[in-house]
Amino acid sequence: ALNPATVATTEGGVVAAFAALPRKAFVRMRLESTIARPAWYIAVDDSRKMIVICLRGTKNAADALTDVLANFDGVVLRDYDRESSSGGRASEKKYCAGLAHFGQMQSARNVLSDMQQDLIKTLEEYPAYAIRVTGHSLGGGAAVLLALMLRERCSFAAGRDVRVVAFGCPS
């Protein structure tokens, strides 16, 4: 249970308290959201040896507008041809793995773009840590797509244990 006397009055302090992590564990927090750019944070959980990426769900009008961007968007992944005829490096082909809600797919792309440099630096600093991505509602849908992108498209996350836990994720 949270002790109201020890919870900071800032939104960042509240996020840290609910995440049950010290404020210094947070690498970066983006607390404001805009259309197709939900709020998020990266934190390091040393007790569990995890890098945690959390995406917030719908909170304001910009998030609600993201929710209504309901056209379909292709989930483009990369496929690696493991059998190179020349014995050299495997070739890379792109393929569409399916369709996703446009607002959630664009949110995942934007979050990855916004956090990429901080995430790369954190992964380099904690080479043995797993990656956990989580979110609720809009953030849950974007978290699933972000985790898929990290696993399948991001060389800087190659070989990492990447898992996602989404709450109230749209189907």
Disulfide bonds with the S-S distance in Angstrom:
none
